[in-house]
Amino acid sequence: MNVAYHLTDNYAKISGTSIVSLFENNKDVDEINVYLIENGFTQKTKDKFIKLANTYGRKIFFIPLPDLNGKGYELGLVSIKKKWMFDSYSRLFLDRLLPEEVERVIYLDGDVLVMGSLKKLWEMDLKDKCCAACMDCVSEPYYKLFKIKTENRYCNSGLILMDLKAWKEKKIGERVKRYVQKNNGYVFFMEQTVFNVVLQNEIVFLPFKYNVSSLVQVLSYNDLMKLRKPLHFYSSKEVDEAKKDPVIVHMTGFFYVINRAWNEVTNHPDKERFIEYCKKFDWGVPILDKDNRSTATRIKDAIIHGTPKCLLIPAVSFIYNKWRVMNIASISRKIEKTKSRVLV
């Protein structure tokens, strides 16, 4: 079994805990090779991961993150926020980054916990498709904004089973490059949207148990539908079954969660799970991070949790499904105009 992550040095404890959960719950798999697409790892960090792999009798390989705006990639990615990093796009180029002999890989985000065996997923027949993933909870305006056919499904890219041979044969990397360049380097939801647009008709849809987000663990199904108004999503029964027996939980953040699961001050549903797996390996740092929220963020969180859900959810739904979509379109137009002026 081949598994790939991308991560930076300051995310080592979090992604490392994900790897611990992978190893702990897949002892029935004879061989697991983990490929880390790393950005700025110190030797000390590499040594920790090597020790982790040796503890479980597994192998870890380090692959430096390439410059995705540089020679050979030339994506022309544009950031409108200082904290945005483009490392996440590397998952779309694993056919180039991983060794030639690796023909299939499970890509995982660093903020997931593997709660069960991935053997069935690994052995899944992709039926000539390039990959498999779980549906995300996205409304119709986003489908229209990203020009995704409404009969397709928008998927979360935090877990992807990839056939790298098919990926290479169908030149997915070149299609990614063309799409990003066509959009002047600015794509909202970044690589996730690119993944969904470029791979329309190439994705096998997985049961929700392979990517159970924090959103569905915190909100009732009815509140989720009111909030996100998804064009396509899993049934209430499918979501309940996935929550009861998840294979992968995705420790995502959203407006109703104070901090992420690895923080001292949090109401995150996966905090205890994170602590359980983080304790199994000594990372040389505290298990939980300090609460570094700004005063403004603390006030915002207090307002959110002091507002009745019957008022909060419709308001956030409007922001998410209406205002945000219009704002994304506006930013895209501004970037297009800037590009036009530069070309002239």
CORZIUR-V21469 format. One record per residue. SS is DSSP state (A for helix, B for strand, O for the rest). OMEGA is omega in degrees with one decimal (none if undefined). Layout:
SS,OMEGA
SS,OMEGA
This chain:
O,177.3
B,-179.6
B,-179.0
B,173.7
B,163.9
B,-177.8
B,175.7
B,-177.2
A,-176.6
A,177.7
A,-172.2
A,-177.9
A,-176.2
A,178.6
A,177.5
A,176.7
A,175.0
A,-179.9
A,174.8
A,-179.4
A,176.2
A,-178.6
A,-177.2
A,-172.5
O,177.1
O,179.0
O,177.8
O,179.4
O,-175.1
O,-174.7
O,174.2
O,175.7
B,-179.9
B,179.2
B,-179.1
B,173.4
B,-168.5
B,-179.7
B,175.2
O,177.7
O,169.6
O,177.3
A,178.4
A,178.8
A,178.1
A,-179.7
A,178.4
A,-179.7
A,177.2
A,177.5
A,178.5
A,-179.6
A,-179.7
A,179.3
A,-177.9
A,-179.8
O,179.7
O,-179.7
B,176.5
B,179.9
B,-178.8
B,179.1
B,-179.1
B,176.8
O,177.6
O,174.4
O,-174.3
O,172.0
O,-176.0
O,-175.7
O,179.0
O,179.7
O,174.5
O,-178.8
O,-178.8
O,-176.4
O,-178.3
O,178.5
O,175.8
O,176.1
O,-177.6
O,-174.5
O,-179.0
O,174.1
O,-175.4
O,-179.5
A,-173.9
A,178.7
A,-176.8
A,-179.8
A,-178.8
A,-179.6
A,-178.8
A,176.9
A,177.7
A,-173.1
A,-177.4
O,179.1
O,-175.9
O,-175.6
O,178.4
O,-176.2
O,179.1
B,-179.0
B,170.4
B,174.9
B,177.0
B,168.8
O,-178.7
O,-178.5
O,173.9
B,170.3
B,179.3
B,-173.4
O,-178.1
O,-177.7
O,176.2
O,-174.5
A,179.6
A,177.7
A,-177.7
A,-176.5
O,-176.6
O,176.0
O,-178.3
O,173.3
O,177.4
O,174.5
O,-179.0
O,-170.6
B,175.6
B,-178.9
B,179.1
B,177.5
B,173.2
O,-173.7
O,-171.3
B,-176.5
B,-175.8
A,179.4
A,178.0
A,175.9
A,-179.5
A,-179.6
A,-177.3
A,179.8
O,174.2
O,-179.1
O,-173.8
O,176.6
O,176.8
O,-178.5
O,175.6
O,-174.6
B,173.8
B,-175.3
B,179.9
B,174.0
B,177.8
B,168.6
B,-173.3
B,167.3
B,-173.3
A,176.6
A,177.3
A,179.0
A,-178.9
A,-178.5
A,-178.7
O,174.8
O,-179.3
A,179.8
A,178.3
A,178.9
A,175.4
A,-179.3
A,-179.0
A,-178.2
A,-179.3
A,179.6
A,178.0
A,179.6
O,174.6
O,175.3
O,-179.3
O,177.0
O,-179.1
O,-169.4
O,172.8
O,-170.8
A,-179.1
A,177.5
A,178.3
A,178.0
A,-176.7
A,-179.0
A,-175.4
A,-175.1
O,172.9
O,-179.1
O,179.9
O,-175.6
B,170.1
B,-175.4
B,-175.3
O,170.8
O,-173.9
A,-178.1
A,-179.8
A,177.8
O,-176.1
B,-175.5
B,178.5
A,-178.2
A,-176.4
A,178.2
A,-176.0
A,-176.3
O,171.5
O,-179.2
A,-179.9
A,178.6
A,177.9
A,179.8
A,178.9
A,-178.0
A,-171.7
A,-178.5
O,-173.8
B,175.0
B,177.0
B,172.9
O,-179.9
O,177.9
O,178.2
A,179.3
A,180.0
A,179.1
A,179.8
A,179.9
A,179.6
A,179.3
A,-179.0
A,-175.4
O,-177.1
O,171.1
O,177.6
B,171.0
B,-177.3
B,-172.6
O,-178.0
O,173.6
O,169.8
O,-165.6
O,-175.0
O,179.7
O,177.5
O,-178.5
O,179.7
O,-171.4
O,-175.8
O,-179.6
B,179.5
O,-178.3
O,-179.1
O,171.2
O,-177.1
O,-176.2
O,-176.6
O,-177.3
A,-177.2
A,176.4
A,179.6
A,-179.8
A,-179.1
A,-176.5
A,179.1
A,-179.3
O,-173.4
O,178.5
O,-177.7
O,-179.8
O,178.3
O,178.6
O,177.3
O,179.9
O,-177.8
O,179.1
B,175.3
O,177.2
O,-176.8
O,178.8
O,175.3
O,177.9
A,179.8
A,-179.6
A,178.3
A,178.1
A,178.6
A,-179.9
A,179.7
A,178.6
A,-179.1
A,-175.9
A,175.2
A,-179.1
O,177.8
O,-177.9
A,-178.9
A,176.5
A,-175.2
A,-173.8
A,176.8
A,-179.3
A,-179.9
A,178.0
A,177.8
A,179.7
A,-174.9
A,-171.8
A,-179.2
A,-174.5
A,-176.5
A,179.6
A,178.4
A,179.7
A,178.2
A,180.0
A,179.3
A,178.8
A,179.7
A,179.0
A,179.1
A,178.9
A,178.0
A,179.0
A,178.2
A,179.9
A,-179.3
A,179.6
A,179.4
A,-178.6
A,178.9
O,none
